[in-house]
Amino acid sequence: MSFSLASTLPAWQALQNHYENVGKHLVLRDLFDKDSSRFNKLSHTFNGLKEEDGPIFFDFSKNLITEETVKLLVQLAKEANVEGLRDSLFNGDHINFTEGRAVYHPALRNLSDKPMKVNGEDVMPGVRSVLKHMKEFSDAIRSGTWKGYTGKPIKSIVNIGIGGSDLGPVMVTEALKPYGKQDMELHFVSNIDGTHLAEALNKCDPETTLFLIASKTFTTAETCTNAQSAKDWFLSQAKDPAHVAKHFAALSTNEKEVTAFGIDSANMFEFSDWVGGRYSVWSAIGLSVALYIGFENFEAFLGGAHAMDNYFRSTPLEENIPALAALISIWYSDFFGAQTHLVAPYDQYMHRFPAYLQQLSMESNGKAITRSGDMVNYTTGKILWGEPGTNSQHSFFQLVHQGTKLIPADFLIPIESHNPIDNNKHHRMLFSNFAAQTEALMLGKTPAEVKAEGAADEIVPHKTFVGNRPSNSIIAKKITPASLGALISFYEWVTFTEGAVWNINSFDQFGVELGKKLAKNVLSQLDAEGKVNDHDASTNGLINLFKTGF
Ligand SMILES: O=P(O)(O)OC[C@H]1O[C@@H](O)[C@H](O)[C@@H](O)[C@@H]1O
């Protein structure tokens, strides 16, 4: 069935009725009381990983859903042709139609020997050749056989990139720190704020530093400026531009600009335009990851994502974990009116995971025009946010528990800690908080319970928790390269499914362009003499204040 607005689909209408008649009256406590098999029925296990990495368990039972809700949501996905778009994606079709490109990052982690074609051409030989280059390079750096211009091995890696050329490498190297090379210093410079680069360079020695200039387009203003300043810093000591070849590598699709910058094409790690920035940690953009955790671990990371890809591609929607997570999220966004989605990893190493997911989800689905060119009349991209537990419990969880907003949440934890200190006491405490939070959100606390604890009458309402607040619990065996790869891929497919149902193009990002263009204009005005007067009064006032100072 062809459609423009998802809200015109029969299943959408059915869900609207279901919400009015059933959904908004659901009480989680009662649902569990009535059905002793609810947990079993609404939880799923992802078994695609090796024994040391998996499985990953997904509990959807603490959601405001019934089996009927799931049925209707799956029907919505079918009517929205999620399966068709999925097949087109894996077929290498140009489903990013606004930019005329395929969406083919799964090819980067296709560790099978199966071909994957774009425009009739198998991309796998190219993918494998870049991986081979990454392996040789990372082995040489890690073993110390690669020497800097004075003959010393590399000690510090500075990745200069922003957005997708930064968030993935930062998040993954942090999440996989236990696998990292202990004596390798990693720095990530993304912000154009000179502080970011200055602070990194303060800790580096030009003789032992390798710069990775990570930019898909190699035209991003922040990255090009930071890269140029880094090169100037390097040459102020190394003097001879020939030494750049030992200390600068480029991760990019744009050979022309890379060469113009002065980086040897032998030190260029390429990828293709069918890799979106926010899906690029699997590509050459992941070189800092491979350098830090070693190529074998990087390959395991790809393998975990590949396993999730195969699962998503072949599992019927009724059972398909990422599809179900996306559909439940749509249920809250579009029928309950939830605006945000919280992700709370109970794993300190994963502290950048929510930030990474913000780009993945919000840059992908922050769109209001359907694939047919109409303005949607329903909510799309949710505001994704989060911080690790237990810290988040001691700050914003107050609002999640007792505020006025419905905040669906993902709670994530591994069973096995990398640091089972004090006889694993810390991890047991971490897990107890993980479990207690989702329980508290669901059960709440009735006025009678508060009163029974001896609270004064006027205090009872303040200590009452309404409860009935939904959450997903995700339990990994351990955060390993493979399980992290699978988790990221899970969220990619959640994002994909949401975008497919909303019928938007999740793969362009025109929304970031306008600000970039205007900033260029303001910069030229900052460099020119005199006051500006060709903006609105507020913008004129701010620019002139910066020019003249207080
Ligand atoms: O890798 P590049 O080309 O420097 O781009 C970095 C980022 O630039 C941003 O403007 C885009 O919105 C992101 O999607 C992208 O990841």
The ligand as an SDF file (V2000), in Angstrom:
LIG
                    3D

 16 16  0  0  0  0  0  0  0  0999 V2000
   32.4250   13.9520    8.7510 O   0  0  0  0  0  0  0  0  0  0  0  0
   32.0870   15.3210    8.3290 P   0  0  0  0  0  0  0  0  0  0  0  0
   31.8480   15.4420    6.8550 O   0  0  0  0  0  0  0  0  0  0  0  0
   33.1460   16.3150    8.7950 O   0  0  0  0  0  0  0  0  0  0  0  0
   30.7490   15.7130    9.0210 O   0  0  0  0  0  0  0  0  0  0  0  0
   30.6240   15.7910   10.4130 C   0  0  0  0  0  0  0  0  0  0  0  0
   29.1860   16.0240   10.8190 C   0  0  0  0  0  0  0  0  0  0  0  0
   28.7810   17.2340   10.2230 O   0  0  0  0  0  0  0  0  0  0  0  0
   27.4970   17.6400   10.5720 C   0  0  0  0  0  0  0  0  0  0  0  0
   27.2200   18.8900   10.0320 O   0  0  0  0  0  0  0  0  0  0  0  0
   26.5120   16.6210   10.0950 C   0  0  0  0  0  0  0  0  0  0  0  0
   25.2480   17.0270   10.5370 O   0  0  0  0  0  0  0  0  0  0  0  0
   26.8540   15.2780   10.6870 C   0  0  0  0  0  0  0  0  0  0  0  0
   26.0000   14.2980   10.1650 O   0  0  0  0  0  0  0  0  0  0  0  0
   28.2670   14.8970   10.3840 C   0  0  0  0  0  0  0  0  0  0  0  0
   28.5790   13.6970   11.0450 O   0  0  0  0  0  0  0  0  0  0  0  0
  1  2  2  0
  2  3  1  0
  2  4  1  0
  2  5  1  0
  5  6  1  0
  6  7  1  0
  7  8  1  0
  7 15  1  0
  8  9  1  0
  9 10  1  0
  9 11  1  0
 11 12  1  0
 11 13  1  0
 13 14  1  0
 13 15  1  0
 15 16  1  0
M  END
$$$$
